[in-house]
C-alpha cells in the first residue's frame, strides 16, 4: 500500500469537500476527479481563510492521521500579512514496522462494479435495519457490516 499525503493551499474555495461538489469548469472538475480517482480524503473540515476551506490535507491513509486542529492565529503579531489565515496542525501516527500478517484490504473504488453493488444493497431491508437499530451508532455499525459483506460478495 502506498501512503500519500498532499498538503497545501490550493485556493479552490468553491469545492465542497464533504460532498465533493464543485463547479463544472475544467480546473475544479479535473481536480475533484483526480482526488476521487486516487482515493484521497480531505482531512481539513474547518474554514482556514475566512469562511473558506483553502488549506488541504489529502491522504490515502486516514488511519495514519490521529487528528487535525486549527491553531490560534499567533503569527498575526509578527506577520500582519497573515491576518485572517488559520494555522493547521495535523497529528500523524506512523508505525514503521512491516505487517506481513496484515489482513486489511485497500479497495480500488474506481474499479468497482457499482451495478452489482447496487443490486446487493437494494436487496437489504433497510427499514428493518433502522427499526432494529434505533441509535445512529448501532445503525452505522450494521451498515458497515452490510457494506463489507457487499464488497466481499461483489469481488
N, C-alpha and C positions, 0 to 999 in steps of 0.2 A: 504494500500500500504506500503510495506516495503522499507525503504530507505537504500541504501547500498553505502558505499564509500570504495574503496580499494586503498591504496597508497603505493608506494614503488619503489625500483629499482629491476626490475625483470630480468635484464640482458638478454633480448631476442631481440637483435638488428636486427634480420632477419625477424621480423614481420612487415609488412606494415600496420600500424594502420588505414590508411584512406581506404584501400581496404580489410583488414583482410586476406591478402595473406601471407602465411608462408611456410616454408619447410615442407615436409610431414613426418618428424620424429615424434616420439611419444610425445616428450616434447612440441614442438611448436604446433602440431596439437591438442593435448589434451587441451592445454592452450587456444588456439583460440576458439575451440569448446565450452569450458566452458564459455568463455566470451559471445559468441553468445547465448548459451542456457539460461544464466542468464539475458540476455537483458541489458548487461552493455555497456557503452560508454566510450571510452578512450578520455579524455579531453586535454591531453598534445599533441600538434601538432608540437612542435618545438624541434630541437635537444637539448639534455641535457648532452651529453657526446660526444664530437667530432661531427661527422655527424649523430650520432645515437640517437634515442628516447629510452632511457633506463628507465627513470623515468615514472611511470604510475600513473594516477589518474583515476580510474574507478568509475562510478556512475550509479545507476539505476534511478537517478532523475536529469537529466541535467538542468532542470529548477531551481534547487536549487543552481547552481554554476553560479555566475554572470560573472566571468572572471578568467582566469589563465594567469599569466605573469611570465616572466623569470627575476629574479633579477640580478643585476651586481655581478660579482664574488668578493665580499668583503672578503670572508673567505680565499682567497689565501694568503693574507698578513700574517695572523696568523697561517694558517694551509696549508703549501705547498703541502701536500698530496692530497688536493682537487683541485689542478691545472687542469683546463680543464672541471671541473664539473659546471653545472649550478644550481642555487638555484631557486626552483619553489615555487610560492606563489599563492594558489587558494583563491578566494574571494567567500565565501559561504553566501547565504542569507536564513536564516531559519525563517519560520513563524510557531510558535509553537501552534497556535490556531487550534482547530479541525474544520474541514469544513464538517458539516453534509449536507450542500447544494451543495457540490462539485459534479458536473455532469461530471467530466473528467473521461476518461477510461484509464486503464492500459492494454495494449494488450499483450497477451501471444503469441508472434510471432512464437515460436517453435511449437505451436499447430494449426497454421493457415492452411487453406485449400488453398494451393498455386495454385492448378489446377483450382479451381473455381475463384480465384483472377485473374489468368492469362487469363481466358476466358473473364471475365469482362473487364479487361484492354485492351485486344485485340480488343474489340468492339468499343473502343474510336477512334474517328477520330483525331489522333494526329497532322496530317498535318494542319487541320483546327484550332486546338487549338493554334499551333505555329504561324500560319498566322494571327490569330485574336488577338494574344497577343505577339507582337514582342519583348518586353523587357523581359529580364531574370526574373525580379521581377514579372511581370504580369504572365508569363508562370508558374513560381513557385507557385504562389498563386492559379492559376487554377488547377495545378497538385495536390496540397494539397487537394482541394475540391473534385476532382475526386477520389483521393486515399481514402479520408474519406468516400465518398459515396460507394466506392468499398468494403471497410472493413465493413461498416454498412450493406450492402446488402448481404455479404457473411456469416455473423454470422449465 
